[in-house]
Amino acid sequence: MERALGRLPADVDPRSAADLLLGACHYHAFLGFFTDWSTDPEALVTTLWDGLD
């Protein structure tokens, strides 16, 4: 769907992109739960998404 909408480049595997995004979000939530570490979730997603271009 993301590729059809033009939001995912043709040379990027959608499953791999989803794995990267979900893994980073899980890591962010895990660290935030057990420590006082935190970052801006929007910045995390934007950085990952920009890396796919």
N, C-alpha and C positions, 0 to 999 in steps of 0.2 A: 504494500500500500504506500509506504513512504517513497519508494522508487517511482511509482506511478504518479505521485503528487509532485515529483521533482525535488524532494527534500533529501534524497539519498543518491549519491553518485552511482552510475551504472557499474563501476568497477569495485564497489564495496559490497561484501557479503552481508545481507541483512541480519542473519543469525549472529555473526561475529560482532556486528555493531551493537546488537541488543545485549550480547554477553558482556561486552566492555562497559556499556552504560549501567546495566544491572549490577555488575560486579563492583563498580565504583560507588554506586549508591548504597549497596550493602555494606561496603567497607566504611563509608561515611557514617552510616547509621550505627554500625557496630562500635566504632571509636567514640561517637558522640554519647552512646549509652554508658560505656564503661569509663570514660574520662571526661574532662572538661574541654576537650579538643573540639573545635568546630570551624567550619568554613561556610561560605555562601553556597548553598546547593545550586542556585542558578548559575553561578560562575563555574561550578564543577561540570554541569551539563553542557554549558556553552563551550568550555575548553575541549571536552571530549568530542562534541559535535563538530567543532571547527577543525579538529584533527582528521576528520573523515574526508574533508574536501581535498 
